[in-house]
Amino acid sequence: MWMKRIFPHVIGIELDPQTRCIHYRSRLDIISIKMKCCGLYYACKDCHAALADHPAQVWPCSEWAQKNVLCGACGAELTTQEYLDSDNQCSACNAAFNPGCHNHYHFYFEAK
């Protein structure tokens, strides 16, 4: 029996069904991050800056075991550590993630 997966709510500007936003729209831009500051999923840091009423905070290394990265292809929630160790691929559905996102990790995750 096939069951439809319920995605957590994602906030962003001009979102498509896989959580791509106006800022990042390539085929591989399918992750959203639960922001540490507010506990809400945003499509990207730029959407958070435009829509939230507060500055973003980074996830400390001590909290990398929490599920806070969402795969827009299947709706799986990954821990920060799972995402960082994923080799740019969802562990649940094997969808490819944008390898260029590593350039933005410092906006979301504390450096080790």
N, C-alpha and C positions, 0 to 999 in steps of 0.2 A: 504494500500500500504506500503510495507516494504522499508525503506530507509537506505542505508549504512551510518554509521556515519564516518565522516572524523576525524581522530585522529590528534592532533597537532604533529609536528615533535619531536621525542625523540632521544637524543644523548646517546650512550652507547656502550659498547664493547660486541659483540656477542649477540645482542638483539633478543628475540623471538617475535612473534606477540602480546604478552600481556605485552611487555616492560621489561621482565626479562632480566638480564644481566649475564655476567660471574661471577660476585661477589655474586649475590643473585638469586637463581634459584628454590626455593621451589614453590609449587603450589600456595602459598599465596603471593608471592613476585610480586605483580602486580601494584604497584603504582610507579609513577615517580613524581619528584618534579621540579617545575620551580625554578631555582636558583635565588636568590635575586640579586646576583652580575651581572648576564648577561641576565636575563629574558628568558633563554632557559631551556626547560625540559631536565633533565638528569635522567637516570635510577637509579642512586645512587650517593652518595658522592664520592665513589671510582672511578667511571667513570668520574666524574667531575675533580677529582684530576689528573687522567691520561690524559685527553683529552683537558682540558681548559688551557689557558695560564695565569691564574690568580687564586688567592685564593678564596675560597667560602665565602659567607657572609650569615648570618642568617636573616630570616624574622622577623622584629620587631613586637611586639604585636600590635602596632598601624596599621599594614598593614595586619592583619589576616583576613580581610574581602575580600581580593583579591583572585581570583581563581588561585591557583598555585599548586594544587595536581591533578594528572591525574590518573583515574582508567584505568588500562590496559585491563580490561575485556570489558568495554563498551565505553570508551573514554570520560566519563563525567569528567568535570573539577569541582573540589570542592574547596571551600575556605579553608584556613588553619583551621579556626574555625570549619567548617563542618567536616573536616577530623579528627581533634582532638576529636570531639564529636561523631564520627561515630560508636563507639563500634566495630571498626575493620571490618566495612562492608560498601560497597558502597551504598549511599542513592538512587542512580539511578537504579542500577541493582541487588543489594543485594549480589554481589560477596564478598567473605571473603578476608580481608587484613591480613597480617602477624602481630599478636599482639606483636611480638618481635621488631617491628620497633620502639616502644616507647623508646627503649634503644638508639636510634639514633636521637631522636627529637632535641637534643641540637646542632647537626650539621646543622640543617635546620631552627629551630625556636627558637626565643629568649625565655628564661625561664620567666615565670610570677612571 
